[in-house]
Amino acid sequence: MQTTSDEILIGRIAKGDRLAMQVLYARHHVKVFRFVLRLVRNEATAEDLISEVFLDVWRQAGKFEGRSAATTWILAIARFKALSALRKRPEQELDEEAAEAIPDQSDDPETATAKKDKSEALRRCLQGLSAEHREIVDLVYYHEKSVEEVAAIVGIPEATVKTRMFYARKKLSELLKAQGIDRGWP
C-alpha cells in the first residue's frame, strides 16, 4: 500500500477503504499543514483546517476525476478552506494578554458626569449671550467657519466679527465663572 499511487488510493477511499485514507493522510498531512499554516499564520487554525481538508477528501473522493495530480486536488481543497477561514475571522484576533495591554481611553464615570454638567452649563451660558454674539460663536465654534466666512454669511466687516468674538468670549467666560466653571475639562 505504501507504493500505491495517490490516484489509486483516492479510488479506494471512494469505496470506503479506511486504510487507504490513513496512507494518504500519512503521506500528505505535513505538506498540507505547512501550506495552510503559511496562509493562515496560526497553528491551531491550521490544525483544524487540516482535519476539514482530509474529511473533504474522504467525502469527495468519488468526485475526483484525475484531471490533475492528487496532491494538486488536495492542496486546492486546503487553499479554499484556508481562504474561507481568513474571510470569516476578524482582521486581527487579539489574545487575552494583548487585549488587556490596550489602555482604556474612555472617561471614568466621574469625568463623564463632570463633562456632561459642564456641557449643560455651557449651553445655558450661551443662552445668556446676545443674539449677535451667539450667532458668531455658533458659526465659528460649531460650524467651524473662518472670520472671513462669518463676515460673508452675516454681512458685516471682518473687524466687526473679531470684535463680536472678543466680547462674546469675554461675556461667556464671566457667565461660566458665575456657574462655578473655570476653563477646561477635567
C-alpha positions in Angstrom: 0.0 0.0 0.0 3.0 2.4 0.6 3.9 2.2 -3.1 0.4 2.7 -4.3 -0.2 5.9 -6.3 -2.3 8.7 -4.7 -4.8 8.3 -7.5 -5.4 4.6 -6.7 -5.6 5.5 -3.0 -8.3 8.0 -3.7 -10.2 5.4 -5.8 -10.1 3.1 -2.8 -11.1 5.9 -0.4 -14.2 6.5 -2.6 -15.1 2.8 -1.9 -14.7 3.4 1.9 -11.2 2.0 2.4 -10.1 3.4 5.7 -6.5 2.0 5.3 -6.1 3.9 2.0 -7.2 7.1 3.8 -4.7 6.5 6.5 -1.9 6.1 4.0 -2.9 9.2 2.0 -3.1 11.2 5.2 0.3 10.0 6.4 1.8 10.8 3.0 0.5 14.4 2.7 -0.7 15.8 6.0 2.7 17.5 6.8 2.9 19.2 3.4 -0.7 20.3 3.5 -0.3 21.6 7.1 2.7 23.7 6.2 0.9 25.1 3.1 -2.2 26.0 5.2 -0.1 27.4 8.0 1.6 29.8 5.6 -1.8 31.1 4.6 -3.5 31.4 8.0 -0.4 32.0 10.2 -2.0 30.3 13.2 -1.1 26.7 14.1 -4.4 25.9 15.9 -6.4 27.2 12.9 -4.1 25.2 10.5 -4.7 22.0 12.5 -8.4 22.5 12.4 -8.3 23.1 8.7 -6.2 20.0 8.0 -8.9 17.9 9.7 -11.5 19.5 7.5 -9.4 19.1 4.3 -8.9 15.3 4.8 -12.6 14.9 5.8 -13.5 16.5 2.5 -11.0 14.2 0.7 -12.9 11.3 2.4 -16.3 12.6 1.4 -15.4 13.8 -2.1 -13.1 11.0 -3.2 -15.7 9.7 -5.6 -15.8 13.1 -7.4 -12.0 13.1 -8.0 -11.7 12.9 -11.8 -7.9 12.6 -12.1 -7.5 15.6 -14.4 -4.7 16.8 -12.0 -2.4 15.1 -9.6 -4.0 14.1 -6.3 -1.7 16.4 -4.4 -2.9 19.3 -6.6 -6.5 18.4 -5.8 -5.8 18.1 -2.0 -3.9 21.5 -2.0 -6.8 23.1 -3.9 -9.2 21.9 -1.2 -6.8 23.2 1.5 -6.4 26.6 -0.1 -10.2 27.0 -0.4 -10.6 26.1 3.3 -7.8 28.4 4.4 -9.1 31.4 2.4 -12.7 30.8 3.7 -11.3 30.7 7.3 -9.5 34.0 6.7 -12.6 35.7 5.4 -14.6 34.6 8.4 -12.3 35.7 11.2 -11.7 39.3 12.2 -8.8 41.2 10.8 -6.6 40.6 13.7 -7.6 38.4 16.6 -6.2 39.6 19.9 -5.1 37.2 22.6 -6.2 38.0 26.2 -2.8 39.5 27.2 -2.7 41.8 24.2 -6.3 42.9 24.8 -5.6 43.7 28.5 -2.5 45.7 27.5 -4.6 48.2 25.4 -5.1 51.3 27.6 -8.7 52.4 28.2 -9.1 55.8 26.7 -12.7 56.4 27.8 -13.6 58.7 30.6 -14.4 57.2 34.0 -17.9 57.8 35.3 -16.9 60.8 37.4 -15.2 62.6 34.5 -18.1 61.8 32.1 -20.6 63.3 34.6 -18.4 66.4 35.0 -18.2 66.9 31.3 -21.9 66.5 30.9 -22.5 69.0 33.7 -20.1 71.5 32.1 -21.7 70.9 28.7 -25.1 71.7 30.1 -23.8 74.8 31.9 -22.1 76.0 28.7 -25.4 75.6 26.8 -27.2 77.7 29.5 -24.5 80.3 29.4 -24.6 80.5 25.6 -28.3 81.4 26.0 -27.1 84.4 28.2 -25.3 85.9 25.2 -26.9 88.4 22.9 -28.3 87.1 19.7 -25.5 88.7 17.7 -22.8 87.2 19.9 -24.5 83.8 20.0 -24.7 83.8 16.2 -20.9 84.5 15.8 -20.0 81.8 18.4 -22.2 79.3 16.7 -20.7 79.9 13.3 -17.1 79.9 14.5 -17.1 77.1 17.0 -19.9 74.8 16.0 -19.8 75.3 12.2 -16.1 75.8 12.1 -16.3 78.9 9.8 -13.4 81.3 9.5 -13.7 85.0 10.3 -13.8 85.8 6.6 -16.6 83.3 6.1 -18.6 84.5 9.0 -18.3 88.1 7.7 -19.7 87.0 4.4 -22.5 85.0 5.9 -23.6 87.6 8.4 -22.9 90.6 6.1 -20.6 92.5 8.4 -17.0 93.6 8.1 -14.3 91.1 9.4 -13.2 93.6 12.0 -16.7 93.5 13.4 -16.7 89.7 13.5 -13.4 89.8 15.5 -14.8 92.4 17.9 -18.0 90.5 18.5 -16.0 87.3 19.1 -13.8 89.1 21.6 -16.8 90.4 23.6 -18.7 87.1 23.2 -15.8 85.1 24.7 -15.4 87.6 27.5 -19.1 87.5 28.4 -19.2 83.7 28.1 -16.2 83.4 30.5 -17.9 85.6 33.0 -21.1 83.6 32.8 -19.2 80.3 33.2 -17.3 81.6 36.2 -20.6 82.6 37.7 -21.7 78.9 37.2 -18.5 77.8 39.1 -16.8 76.6 35.9 -13.3 77.8 35.2 -11.7 76.8 31.9 -11.1 73.4 30.5 -12.3 69.9 31.1 -11.2 67.7 33.9 
